[in-house]
Amino acid sequence: MSVELLALIISTLTLLLGFITVIGWLVTRTDRQFERLAQNLGARVDSVEHTLAARIASVERELVEVKIAVARMEGPPRHLVVGR
């Protein structure tokens, strides 16, 4: 083996090792970012879910009140006592 061939093989292996290391680092970094994003998104969804549940409960209470008011308006007519 000549010195030039040995230098070519070593430099090629070094470049491949560098590429593999960079790709591994990028995959790890991307995974961490996705985990952080999932946690943040999960927290936001939970807070929105809690807010919407409270608003839906409020609307439900108001709807019951409106139903009762409409039922009172549409109830049987009141009979007046006619004085003789």
MODELLER restraints for C-alpha pairs under 7 A, 6 or more apart:
rsr = mdl.restraints
at = mdl.atoms
